[in-house]
Amino acid sequence: MRDYKQECDKFEATNKILQQRENEKELVAIYKQIAELEEQLKAKTESLHSKSMELEIALQELENLQKNLTLDFNVKNDELQDATRELIGGLKGNSKRSRIGVKTLDDPHGKGGLAVEEPWHNKENRIASLKEGVEYIIKQWKTEKKRVMD
């Protein structure tokens, strides 16, 4: 019986060793999986950082483009305003019966602003475009030139 007991104890000890080795194998597998996941996370982090840098560079380019476009817009708008003032100056002597003239509009945008003078298309009762005003002045000039020449 003693031999049986010793054999049982031996068996249990061997079984514990095997179980412990099995747990160790599981731990090794878990640590290996953790290392693989950390490696994947590192690669994704580097990729995202790279994409983030690319997007930051693209954003900077877009901001520069916006600044340039805003500057260009402001320059062109100033030029257009100057041309409109010149046109209004040239049209001021026209009568209300002429096709294109000048009209003073009280707060034209309804925002509590000041009255402004605008080139006015008298026949269509609307603001005249800069092109219409220039064409009208050129036509008037040609007519006047022809009259003086005759």
C-alpha angles and dihedrals in degrees: 000000000000090000089051091051091048090049090050091049090048090049092050092048091049090046091051090050091050091047090048091050089048090053089047090051089051090049091049089050091047092049090047090051091048090052091050091049091048089052091050091047091050091051092048091047091052091047092050091047090052092049090046090055091048091051091048090053091047090049091051090051091050091049090051090048091050091050091050093047091048090050091048091047092051092049092048091045091052090049091049092049090050091049091048091051090050091049092049089050090053094046099046095094094056119110124238089254094063117097095242124032143135125281129186110226120200109225094334094192097043094237100119092267130145127276112270135196115236134182102257131207099216097190094051095034096230142103109287120230120244088247092054091049094049092046090050093050091048090049090049091047092050091048091049091046091051091048092050092046093053 
